[in-house]
């Protein structure tokens, strides 16, 4: 299971667990699953799609930011 936190400079947008996350990087979309390799990437404008353990999808629109993936913890810093 992935632990996800999405933060803006003003507030926390999302905190929870998920089975997968699709992120809009500047090089194209990529998916993070459990036990993904460590990565830091710049994010482009688009949608973060979070799939929880019941297969429900949550969508968060962003205008850009950064993501860090490390040991099943995903920290996403975005401009909203």
C-alpha positions, 0 to 999 in steps of 0.5 A, a space after each residue: 500500500 502507498 501512503 500519499 500526501 499532497 501539499 500546496 503552500 497553503 494547505 494539505 489537499 489529500 492524505 491517504 493510502 492507495 494501490 496506485 497513483 498516476 502522475 503528470 510529469 513533464 516527460 509524460 504520465 507515469 504510474 507508481 505502484 507499491 515498492 516502486 523505485 525511489 524517484 524525484 520528478 517535476 510535475 506538469 499541469 494535469 491530473 493526479 489519479 489516485 486509486 484506493 484499495 477498493 478501486 475507487 479513483 480520486 482525481 486532483 487537478 494540478 498546475 505543476 509541482 514536484 513528487 518524491 517517491 521513497 519506501 512506499 511514501 509519496 510526497 507531492 508538492 503542488 501549485 494549485 
